[in-house]
Amino acid sequence: MLLSFASLGLQGQEGMKKMRAGDRFYQEKNLNKAVEQYLLAAEDPSTQSKANYNLGVCYFRMNDLESAANAFDEALKNKQDIPSLMQSSLYNKGVILSRKNKPEESIAWYKKALALDPADKDCRFNLQKALEEKRKKEKENNKNTDQKAKNPPVDPKSMEQWLKSLQQKEQEIQQKLPP
């Protein structure tokens, strides 16, 4: 899974300085310093979206997925009609959710990202991977449910509940059958 990194043209001088400093620290792999600079750049309205996006990338690289997701959310809130930034933020939210083993949620984010850039091969690849993971999860859940139905519980109280549920299912099936 790849994350995109944005270093786009900026208008605000202060924000621009902080963005450049953050970019420099990022390139030097000094992520803590990069975060400091991007946080300062996020205070400037002209660099807010880009700074929040870059914060998300830094946090992701630091394996702080919660902060990364929040930063990408902020980048999405402060839309400045930069389709590539929006698409990358949506895609990266999908990557984070995939990392958190939440394929259903990641699928939705990948689809939103693909709507903005249908040619994004990484996004398409990760969407396929998430769909496969979702199918696996569903298959496991069905298997576990089948196992529970086949294996009765051992303690008397649970056994009694299990028998009652089987009797109820039997009655439901008999009611559906024609007389």
N, C-alpha and C positions, 0 to 999 in steps of 0.2 A: 504494500500500500504506500502510495506516494502522497506527500503533502505538497501543496503549491505554496510559494512564498511570493509576496507582493512587495515590490519596491517601485511604485508608480510615480509619475510626475506630480509634484505638490505645489500649492500656491502659497500657503502661510509660511512666512520666513521662520518664525520660532518653531512651529511644528515641523517645518522642513529640516531645520538644524537637528532637532531631536530624532527625526526619522533617519537622517543620514548617520547620526551617531549610533542609533540602534542597529541600523544595517551593518555598520562597521563592526560593532561588537558581535553581532550575529555571525558575520563572516569569520570572525576570529574564534567562534564557538564559545564566547563568553556570554552565555544566555542570561545570567542574572543581571549583568549590566545592560544587555539589550532590553530586557523587560523593563528596567528602570527608565530607560530612554523612551520606549514605546508608551509607557504609562504617562509620561510627560507630554509626548506628542498627541496622545488621545485627548488631552485637555484643549487642544486647538481644533476648533470646528472644521477647519480645512483639511486636517490630517486625521481626524477622529476615526473614520471607518478603516482606513489603511493601517493605522496604528493598532487598532483593536484586532484586525486580521493578523497582523504580524505578531501581536501578543499571543494570539491563539496558536500560531505556529511554534513560538518559543515554548509555551507551556506544554504543547504536545511533545516537543523534543525532550522536555524535562520530565515527561511521563506524568504530568499533572493534568489528567484528562478532564477533570471537573472544571478547572480554571480555563482550559483550552476551549471547552464547549461554551462557557460563559462569554469568553472573548469573541468567539465566532458569532454568538447570538448578538452581541453588541455591534459587531461589524454589520450584521444583517439589519439591525434596527436603524442604523445611521446611513441608510442607503444614499448614495450620491450618484445613482445611475451609472455605476461602473459594473457592467455585466460580468466581466472576468472576475472581479472581486466577489461579487454576489455568488457566482457559480462556484468559485473555489471555497467560499465559506460553507455553502450547502454541501459540497462534496466532502469537506473535512469534517463536518458534523456527522456525516455518514460513516466516515472512517473511525471516528471516536466511538460511535455506537457499535460498530462492528468489533472494535477492540474490547468493548464492554460486554460482548456476547449478547447483543440485542439486535438480531438480524431483522426482525419485523420493523423496528423503528429505523434502522439504517437504510432499509429498502426505500422508505418514503423519501429520505433525504437524497439518496442517489437519484431517484426519479426526478426530483425537483431540479437537481443539478443538471441532469441530462436534458431537461426541458430548455435550459438556457444554452447548453452546448452539447448537442446530440453527437458530435464527433469525438467527445472525450473518451478515449480508449481505456484509461485507467478507471474512470467512473463506471463504464460499462462492464469492465472486468470485475470490479468490486461488487457491482450490483448482482452479477451472476453468482459470485461467491456467496453473497448474503442470501440469495434465493436458495442456493443449495443447502446452506446452513439451516435455513428455516425449514426446509423439507426434512432434513435430518432430525431436527428438534421435534417436529410434528410426529415423525415416525417413532422416535424414542418415547414420546408421550403416549402414543397409542399402544406401544408395546408394554410400557409400564402399567397402563390401565388394564390391558388384557391380563397381565400377570397378577395383578391384585384381584381380579375377578376369579381367576383360576385357583389361587392360593388362599384358602380360608384362614382367618386369624386364629391364633392359638388361645388367647385368654377368653374366658367364658362370656364376659360382657360384650366384647367385640364380636365373638362368634354369634351371639344372639342378634346383634344389629345386622350382621352380614346375612344371617338366615332371613330376617325380616325383609331386608332389601331384595333378596332373591325371590321371596314370596310376592312382594309387591310387583317386581318385574314380570313374574309369571302371570299375575292377575291382569296386568296391563296388556300383555300379549294375548291372553284369552279373550279380553274385551275387544281386541282388534280383529279377532277371527270371526268369520261369519257363523251364524248359529247352525 
